[in-house]
Amino acid sequence: MTQRFSFALHATDGKARTGMISTPRGEIRTPAFMPVGTAATVKAMMPESVRATGADILLGNTYHLMLRPTAERIDRLGGLHKFMNWDRPILTDSGGFQVMSLADLRKLTEEGVTFRSHVDGSRHMLTPERSMEIQKLLGSDIVMCFDECPALPAPRERIAESMRLSMRWAARSREAFGDRPGHALFGIQQGGDIEDLRGESAEKLRGIGFDGYAVGGLAVGEGQEIMFKVLDYAPGMLPEDKPRYLMGVGKPDDILGAVKRGIDMFDCVLPSRSGRTGQAFTRRGVVNIKNARHADDPRPLDESCSCPACSQYSRAYLHHVFRSQEIISSMLLTWHNLHYYQVLMQGIRDAIAAGRFDAFEAEFHAARAMGDIEPL
């Protein structure tokens, strides 16, 4: 069993990279998509079903778990892996983003953030040290630094001030994390959409030294064009021999464009959330199963997909159970979407290894441009 965390690049095609992250709990093929298990569950899925879609790693949310059931309780019950019955790698975010977006009455200082829980109004303080402590109690394999990130667009002064605070917090996170063989700590680059601030952030992070690096502060409302513009330079500022993780992304075409620009890891609630709202990702774009056109359609969602929703059920059935608000609708559509994402990632990895990423990208866009199959 590997005792250390390591990353090996296997092939590159332009800036696109494929490789392997090794952890004591298993290997993660990159580029990797991490399904989000916010409260120690990927909604509407059993852990073994998530694994069956091809997922190598899940993401858990520090903020949600610290409030309910609490990190201390999870620790007493044997850690997050045992608690949620997932024996493969888990990455936990630091809680910073959720505090900013969900908590009530939050107050930001040099020390950290005080806030009231969105669950019951109780008061909490989250600091870099407390975030590291919580993530250690959870027992996650990849731990994220505690950071702060403003929504874009924002003035340069606000972005610079926030980024520098995050860099001071990164140093404190590193210090508090200590030496934990087999566990990894990732630094998070900030700097909004301003190139020199991204450069300053990357320099600070490289000086501190991390096991991996995230590009943070994107997918916060700036739109794909600005995101890609930042990704044209940001990943290249980070060490080449360490994994690069784009937080909170995203849509299939966002993922493809980010891989093309040198990103190795992704997470997003989109496949599971969309499944619960009747949206299914297919090679030919997004299908809205609630539309009346599917009511009498005996065909599968996607005839080339081998997931249970496609191989065992018709569009008509999926339409019916969604309209009837049956729980199986969320289960089948979430499984389908997670399967679609993992098939996409495998296709990306194979294309990079074969040196045909550009051709793969062109085929992806061509299939989506066709739109859904003709109604019957």
N, C-alpha and C positions, 0 to 999 in steps of 0.2 A: 504493500500500500504506500502510495506517495505520501510523505509526511509534509512536504512543502507545497506551496502554491507556485505554479509556474505557467509560462505561456510560450508556445512555440509557433512561429509562422511557418506554414507549409508551402504556400504559393502566393504570388501577387500577380495582378493583372491591371496595369496602370496603378492607380492608388488603391484599388480594391484588394483586400487581403483575406486569405482563409487560413485557419490554424486551429490550435487546440489549447484550451486552458485546462490544466490538470490540478485537481484538488483531492484531498483525502477521501472525499465523498463521491468522486467520479469525475469524468471528463466532460468538458463543455465544448462542443464543436462551434467554431466561429466562421462567419458571422452567426450570432445566436439571437434568437428572440425569446425573451423571458415572459411567460404569462404572469399576470399580476394576481397574487393571492393575498389581497389586502388584509383581511382579518383572519389569516391562517386558513384560507380556503379560496380556491378559484371558483367563483360563484357558479352554481349549477353543475359542477364537475366533481367526480371522485378523483383523488390523486393518481390512482392507477390509470384512469382514463386520460388524464393530462399527459402522463408519461407515454401512453399509447399513441398520442398525436406526434410524438417525437421530441417533446421538450426535455432538455437536459438540466434545466435550472429554473427555479421559480423566484419571484420577488415577493417579499413581505413588507408591510408598512409599520415602521417603528411607532409613528404617532398613534395609529389605531390600536396596535397591540399594547402599548404602554397604558392606554386608557381602559382598554377592555380586551382580554381578561387581566391585564397587567403583566409586565415582563417577569416580575417576581414569581407570580403564580405559574407562568409557563416554565420558568427555571425549576421550580419545585416539582413540576410534573415531568421533568426530564428533558426540557429544551424544545424548541420549535419543531425540529424534524420529527421527533417522537410524537409530540402533541398533535401535529396535523397529518401524521403518517406519510411523510415524504422523506425518503432516505437519501435523496440526491442533493446537490448543492442548492443553497438558498442565498440570495442577495437581499439585504435589508437596506432601505433608504434611511436617511438620518432623522427624518421627522420634520426637517426645516421647511420643506415645501408645503406640507400639510398644515403646519402651524400658520403659515402665511395665508393659505387659501381657505382653511376650514375653521380655525379656532376663533373664539369671540374675544374681544377686548384684549388684544395682545399688545405687549410693550417690549420694544427692542432696545437692548443696551449692549455695551461692550461685553458684559458677562454672558448674556444669552437672551432668551425670550421668555417672558412670563405670559401666560395665557389662561383663558378659561376653556375647559373642555366643551366641545360641541355636543357631547353626550349628556352630561349632567351638570355642567356649569362649575365643576370643581376647579380649583386653581392649581396650576402646575408651572414648573420652571424647567425649561430645556436649555442646556448648555452643551458645549462640545464634550465635556467630561461626562455629563449625564447621558448624552446620546450614545457615547462609546460604552457606558456601563449597561444601558438597556440592550444594545445590540450584542454585548457579551452574554448577558443573561439569556437572550433568545438563542444564542449559539449559532448565529448565521455564519456562513463560510466567507462571504464577501460583505464587508462593512463599508458604509459610505460616510465620509466626513460630514460634519455638521456645517451647513452653509446657509446663506440667505440669498434670495434672488428676487430682484424687482421684476414686475411685469413690463414687457416692452409694448409700445415705445416709452422710453424714459429719458430725461435729460442726462447728459454726459456726467455731470457732477454726482447725480444720484447713483448711476451705474458704477462710477469709479469708487465712491465711498463704500457702496455695498460690496464690491469685489474685494476691496482691501480688508474690510471687516471679515469677509469669508476666508481670506488668506491667513489672517491672524487666527481665526477659528480652526483652519486646516492644521496649523502648527500645533495648536492645543489638542486637536483630535489625535494627531500622530503621537504626541506625548502621552495622552491618556490611553491610547490603544496598546502601547507597549509592545512586547515581543510575544506574539501568539503563533507559534509554528502551525502551519496548515490553514491558518485564517489569513485573509487578505484585507488590506485597507486601501480604498480608492480615494484619490484626491479629486476635487471637482473644479474644473476651470470655469471661471465666470468672466464677465466683461461685456455682456450684452452683445450688441452688433457693432462694437467698436474695436477695430483690429489691434491698435496699440495696447488697449486695456487687456484684451485676450492674451497678447504677448507677455505683458507684465505678469498676469495671473499664472500663465504656464511656467514662466521663469521661477516664480516663487514656489510653485508646486514641485518643480524638478529639484529645486534646492532642498526642499523638505524630504522628498523621496517617498514614493508610494509604489504599491504592487500593481496598480492600474490607475487609469485616469479617465474621468468622465468629462464630457462637454456638457456643462449645465447651462441653465438660463435660456434655453431655446424651447420651442413648443409651448410658449407662454403667450401666444396670441400674435406673433410677429408675421405669420404667413410663410408659405413654402419658399418664396423667392428670396426673402431676407435670410431664412434659415440656411438655404443652400449657399448663399453668398458668404455667410460666416463659415460654413463647413468647407468652403474652397480653401480657407487658410488655417482654421482652428486645429483640426486633427494633426496637421503637419508640425504644429508647435509642441506637440506632446511626444514623449519618447516612442521610438519605433518598435522597441522590443517589449512593450507593455500593452495590455489590452486597452482599447478605447471604447468608451460606452457613451452613447447618446441617450440622455435620460428622457423618458416620457414620449418616445417616438416609436411607432406612429402608424400612419396609413401605409399601405403596401408601396405606393410610389415614393413616399418619403423615405422608406427603408432602402429601397433600391438606389435612390439618389444619394443617400448618406453612405451606403456601402461603397459606391463609386468614388466617394470623397475620403475613404479611409477609416470608416467606423466599423467596429467589431461586435458591439453588443447593443441590444435594444430592449425596451419594455414598453407596454402600453395596455390600457384597459380596453382599448377599442374592440378587439375580437370578441371578448366576453360581454362587454356592455352592448355592443351591436347585436349579438345573438339574442340577448334578452329583449331587445326592441324590434325584433323581426327583420334585421338587416343581415344578409348573408354575403360574404365575400366569395366571388368566383373568378375564374380566369378571365371571364368576359365582363368583369365589373361587379358592382354591388346589386344584389337582387333584393327587392323589398317584398317579403313574403306576404305582407298584409294586403297587397293589391288584389283586387277581385279577379284579375286575369289568371291567377293561379288556382282558383276554386275547383276547376274541372280538369286540371292538368295532371295526367298520370305519370309524367316524366320526372326524372330526378332533378334536383337543384343543379347538379353538374355531373354529366354522365362520365367524366374522366376522374371523379373524386371517389376514393375508396372508404370514406368515413361512413359511420352507421346511418347518418341522416340521408346520405346520397345513395348508399348501396341497398338500403332496406325500406325507404319511405319515398312517397311521391310528393311533388309540390302541393298537390291537392290536400294531402294529409297534413303537411307542415303548415299550410295556410289555415286549415281547420283548427288545429290545436293552438295556433297562435291567436286566432280570433276568439277561441273559447277560453283563452287565458289558462291553458293547461300547463303544468310545470314541465312536462316533457318537451314542450316547445323550446324553453330556455336551454334544456339539457342538450337537445339535438342540434340546435343552431349554434350554441357555444362550442360544442364538440367540432362541428363542421368548420367554424371560423378558426379555431385553434389549429385544426388539422391543415387548413388552407395556408395559414401562416408558416407552419413548420415545413410543409411541402415547398413553399416559396423559398425558405431559408436553405433547404437542401439543394434546390435548383441553383440558387446563388452560389453556394459552396462548390458545387460540381462545375459550374460555368467558370468560376475563377481558376479552379485547379486545371481546367482544360484550356485556359487562355481565351475563352470566348464570352467574357462578361458583356461586352458591348452588344454582341449578337443576341444574348439572352435578354438584355434590357430592351432591345428593339422588338423582339418577339412578345415580351410582356406587354409593352404599350400597344402593339398591333392587335393582340387578342382583346385587350380591354376596349380598344376603339370600336370593335365589332358590336359591343353592347350585348344585352341578353338575347337568348334564343327567341325566335319569332313566337308570338302567342299562337295557340292552336285555333 
